[in-house]
Amino acid sequence: MDHFQYRNGALHAEDVALSEIAASVGTPFYCYSTATLTRHYSLFTEALSPMPHLVCFAIKSLSNVAVLKLLGDLGAGMDVVSGGEYRRALAAGVSPDKIVFSGVGKTAEEMRLALTHGIRQFNVESEPEMRALSAVAVEMGKIAPITIRVNPDVDAKTHEKIATGKKENKFGIPISRAVEVYAEAASLPGLQIVGIDVHIGSQLTELEPFEQAYKKVAELTETLRAAGHTITRLDLGGGLGIPYERSNTAPPLPLEYGALIQRTLGHLGCEIEIEPGRLISGNSGVLVSKVIYVKNGEDRDFLILDAAMNDLVRPSMYGAHHDILPVVEPAPATEAQPYDVVGPVCETGDTFAKARDLPPLVAGDLVAFRSAGAYGAVMASEYNSRPLIPEVLVRGDQFAVIRARPSYEEILNRDTIPEWL
Ligand code: LLP
């Protein structure tokens, strides 16, 4: 359930017509719904309510500071993977003791930043990282709380580019070596072991891979405790998928996911941390774009939009499907026709959908890509010198631009011509 619905024939974000926002900010733009963000965050807190827990929003999925403030004010923690994301969490007013730091390549500088302002824990991904963190903490006279991310060698059954829990993936340490790595961690100065971390992939549409991974984590918790380690937190990562295609069967619900966590790990008495991104932000956002031309090709019609792969890269990068809705609701008997939906960027990969059935559209019509809140704006680039598009947040009948479209002057001013040229 999200808050992008037709009302009186016009697609709305909550109580605001998307056409009204388009008239005010221009197209293309991203638009997020506070009600949907709030609801999806609450689904997780409800699902985990039988256990002590912290829901840490994966900032990488949608990093606008206004969105982070909204979630932070609801009580969310944050999962960050860079100094930049860490700074965003702080800028949103999130308390450092609710920020977890993930990622395979944390630099000494990022470690220093987090240790200076405070951190709930580092999710350490390798032995060299663990030794580097120990050295940084000692040099600063601090203690770094850590979990170690284990790689359980489980097939997440998702797109290969976003599966992370197989042994051939770069993430975590092999779970088979966990005992010796935890022993070394315990012997290093400046580190305090607080738990175990696991994350097997993104856009998972079944519970079974989670179950396999979490059972291994349960076993490891017992083993590590028997070896004398204090394991009080289990960070279970993110990854629960969303229904991108309304026509497909829906992935499991957060409530079922919570029940699985309770069943596999509840008996251990640990605080459960999860790092969902997509399920909170994905269906909370749409990308609104305008038809520039309808071009009749030899054997197909192209819908050429003013949004392109640089604004929403998921279709060209992962072959991802996003539902596309006309912003003006088609009359009931309207016959759909197939379009190849493309952007203006100069490569064939700039294709959002092929042979997509849509009502007849003409230049100037608006369309909305659904489920674009996660990994949309954050993955955008200025390829083809197209300015990053604005982000808009809606609450009830109000909306605000939460990131403005940069001017061409701002863009050009970032480049400098050396004086010797
Ligand atoms: N925690 C860690 C350590 C992660 O690496 C990720 C996602 C998450 C949490 C959040 O996962 P989520 O709940 O959002 O599935 N750009 C890709 C997705 C990359 C996911 C990377 N890691 C896409 O557009 O599908």
Residues whose N, C-alpha, C, O or C-beta is under 5 A from the ligand:
A	BS01	LLP	A58 S61 S102 I162 H199 G201 S202 Q203 G237 G238 G239 L240 E275 P276 G277 R278 L279 R314 Y375
